[in-house]
Amino acid sequence: MKLTYKKITAVTVCVVFSLCLSFHALADQGVGPGYESEASEEEHGYPGAPGQSEEDSGGQGEGETHASDETKDSETSGEGEEAGTENQVVYPDGMVPNTSLNGGNVDLTPTNEAAIWDAVEVMGQQANLPTQFTWISAKLKDGYNGKLSYRPYVNHGGWLKFYSDGEPAGGTEGSTYVEGIQMHLTGEVSKTYDLYYAVTTANRGQLGFVAEGTMTGAINVGDSVVDLKVVLVPKGTGAPASTKDTYFNEFSGKIGFNETAAYCMNEDGTPYTGWADWGMRRYYFENGRTLSGWHYVDGLKFFFEANGELRQDVEDLIGAQESYEIKVNKTLNCLTVYARDGENGYIIPVKAMLTSVGDDTPIGTFTTPEKYRWRLMVNDTYTQYATRIKAGAGFLFHSITYETANPNMLNTGGYNGLGVVRSAGCIRLTCGNAKWIYDNCKIGTQVTIYEDPNVPSPFMKPYVVLIPNDQRYDPTDPNVNAE
């Protein structure tokens, strides 16, 4: 079946002259542009086991000159109810989940009179069913100077990479459909306005608004996004309408939160043991309750906050270490740094980093032989904070490339393309992450490059917020003073 590119031509009046963009009333507009796919992280991939070429020539020597989630209070405490009632679930210790599996139908009566409801054009491609969309896109209308970026969660592939400025984000087949979305706003417009967005799903109806960077939708629960509203508000003035019921996943109705901890139950009311993600937060439950402090789980050593949330960067907790090990998941473009836990070996995940590898990136275990502050690469480009991965081969950890040895001459497309397989075999990083390896991982550091299509890292896979096309510096570069 040939998929057609469809534009939203109708809008729904929200209040007076405020408009919301909707997916319905679509008109055919021809075939949509192509776009790059990426191996992606599944929402349920929890911790367990471990483009154009601008790089060194692989294997031929060096490249030199050659908003917070809202939860609904439960109406029942679970205490004092008689057991034995048919199909009744009895929760231990009154641990009744205070999240809902079936919410939605949120009233979006505007609450911010200054909100601009028609600043963004939204488009979508219908999937096999009229209640599903294979991809969606969004772009700022004329008069708003900046970059609007977004990544979808799809039923076949999980969270994909970020797209921007009207690029189709999602799948290419009618069997793929969008279940959730996350968005960011950068550039000049972000200095004046805050970004809010809300989705409607097929089974739950209208969900509430979330702020920039927040995940929203109904993920892994058999639901799909059928509408997206994107609104700008003057900076600091608050949401344009209700922020109720914004996120659902397979733990909805099973997980509960209070001020100091979280708890999780199985469907039959028995305590749950295992990992659980809620939005951008990760937990480990043992007999229904969260952990706190340092704990060994799945052969690794993790730190959990007092409220049970996994700390996904423990550098500040453990301080600088004498040595580290680096493991790179080539399949999912994710690097994890490990610290030593005494005689137990390198089993403390310290932090995760987003990468861009290449088809020729070698698989195996190596030791780093040398480093370079600036390095001239093939195609007469330069890179910062380069660390060679293996002796006698042209593979490096390094920053995104630059036109010259000047941090204000960044090749912006490389930065915005992080997370996609596009190098000639080197492993690209943000400048900040390349510098961290350069500064902290001494010569002789062990590097293991492996393939795993399911689990990117013991931590959640990081991402970068896309920068405007005319921005020529890496926002993570400590040597650049951004205005």
C-alpha positions, 0 to 999 in steps of 0.5 A: 500500500502506498503511503501518502503525505497528508497535511492537516488542513482543518483546525478546531476552535478552542476559544475566541481566536485561539486555534488547536492543530488537529490530525483530522480533516486530512488532505492528500499532498503527495508522497512524503520525504524520506528520512533516516532510520535508527536502531532505538531503545525499547521502553521496556529494555531494562538493565542487565548485561553489559552518514557521511564519513569525516573520520579516520580511514578505518583500519588504514592508519590515522586520519591525519592529513590523510514537568513533573508527572501528575498522579491521581490519589486513589479513592480507596485505601485498600485497608479494611476491605474484606478478602475473598470477594470474587476477583477482588485484589487485596494489596498488602500494607495498603499499597494501593497504586495511585496511578491510573491505567485508564485516564484521559478525557481531560478538559483543555479549557485555556487557563493562560490567556497569553498562550499562542495556539496556532504557532506550530503546524502539525502533520501526520501520515495515517497508518493502517487504521484511522485511529493510528498515525505512522508518523507525525511532524511539527514545525514553527510557522513563519515569524518564529525563529528557532528549531522545534525538535521531537521524537516519537515512541512507536509500537515497533521500535520504541523511542526513535531519534529526534527529528525537527522542523517538519521532518516525518518522525515515526515509521515507514510501514502502515503497521507502525504507529506513534504511541507517545512523543517528546519535544524540545524548542531551541534557538531565538524563539526559546528565549521568549517562549516556553513550549507545551504540547498535548496528545489525544489517544484513541482509547483515552481521549485528550491528555493534559499538557506537558512542558518541554522535554517531558514524555507524554502519551500511552506507551506499551498499552495498546493505544495510539496518538491521534492528535497533537497540540503544540502551544507557545506561551510567554516565558514563565507564564505557565501551561496553556491548559490542564496538566492532568493525566499526561502519561501512561505505560505498562506500569500504570495502575500498578505503580504508586508514588508518595513523597518519599518512595514508590511501590509497585504491584502485579495485576493480582495485587502481589508485590512486584520485583524487577525494573520499572521505568516511569517517564524518564525515571527508573526504579528497581522494586524488591517485593513491591518496594523501592531500594535506597542507597547502594545495592547490587542488582543483576551483577552490577552496583547501583545507587538509588535516591531516598525516593527510590529513583535510580541515580543515572550519573554517580560521578559526584557520589564516587568522585574521580577514580584511579581507573575506569572501563568503557563499554560501547553498545554499537547496535544502540549507539550508547557508551557506558563508563564503569568504575571499579568496586574493589575485588568485584571488578568494574561493576559500578555504572558511572554514566552513559553517553550517546554515540555515533558509530560506523559500520566499520567500528570494530567489535572486541576488547581493546586498550587505549594507546594515545590521545590528542587535544586537536586532531586533523581528520580525513576530508580536512576536518578537525576534532577535539579531545580524541582518544585512540581506541586500539593501537595501529588502527584509525578508530578514535573516541572524539568530538563532532568534527569542525571545519577548522581547529576552532570550537566556533566552527562546528559541523552542526549536522554532525552534532544533531545526528548523534545517535545515528550510525554515520561515522567511518568507524570512529565513535563520536561524542558530544564535546563534553563527553569526549573531554570527559574520556580524554581527562579521566580515562588514562592511557591503557583504559580497557574498551569493549565494543559489543552488540546488543539490540535490546538493552542500550546500557544499565542506564537509560539511553541519553539524547541530545537536544537538537541545535539550530542549523546556524549554531556553530558551537557545541553547547557542551563545550566548556571552552565556548561562552554561549551568549 
